[in-house]
Amino acid sequence: MDPGNISIGAHSHDEQEPYRLLNLTFTLTGKNNTDPDRLAGVIEEVLAEYFDSLIKKKI
């Protein structure tokens, strides 16, 4: 993570407990001409690998 060039914001869409953390939106913003889509792509790859490993463990 490069806080000088990328900022991440988290936004909750449900204020009632215990659901507050279940409905989040994240915003990636690039600074200094940094492309936030590149970081988003890496995050997507990591999540896909993580969920694939969970599925394989259940088999």
Secondary structure, DSSP 8 states (H G I E B T S, - for coil): --TTTEEEEEEES--STTSTTTSEEEEEEE-TT--HHHHHHHHHHHHHHHHHHHHHHH-
